[in-house]
Amino acid sequence: MSAPAGKGMLQSLGAALGELFHGGKLEPRQEVSVEVLFGLLGYLAGADSIVTSHEAEFANGLMDQLDLPARGRDLAQGAFLRGRQRKIEVDAELKRFLAEFPAGSTEAGRLYDALVQLAAADGRVRPTERIFLEQVTRGLGFHVEELNRRLAAASR
């Protein structure tokens, strides 16, 4: 991976996720998406006890790419911090997300992509990150082979 979390990759992900967030005010469904996305990103970033600059830049860049309104940015930052501090329950967050966006939906795939991209942002996936990603993979209804495929693609 020549440039961790390359701008093109982040812009592509931001554009795809940004379809969920249009207008100046977030709807309740969008708030769930922001809270779960950034909570899980925070949890993953803190999985190895150190939030790297690549991971922080990825999360901040994604907030910018999503063009979140002020309330959305506040929700995202708060959720990221709660996730990093382990003040969320991963399975409960996945259930909350899947209640709005079913397994196999485009939105579930985009959430999954964001997590895989963050894991690959610093050029390596640590064992604790891998364990978390496998939990999320199962929780979102994907197979571990899909995780391997997406991690390989993200690392190129």
ABEGO torsion letter per residue (X at the ends): XABBGBAAAAAAAAAAAAAABBEABBBAAAAAAAAAAAAAAAAAAAAAGBBBAAAAAAAAAAAAAAGBBAAAAAAAAAAAAAAAAGABBAAAAAAAAAAABBBGBAAAAAAAAAAAAAAAAAGBBBAAAAAAAAAAAAAAGBBAAAAAAAAAAAAX
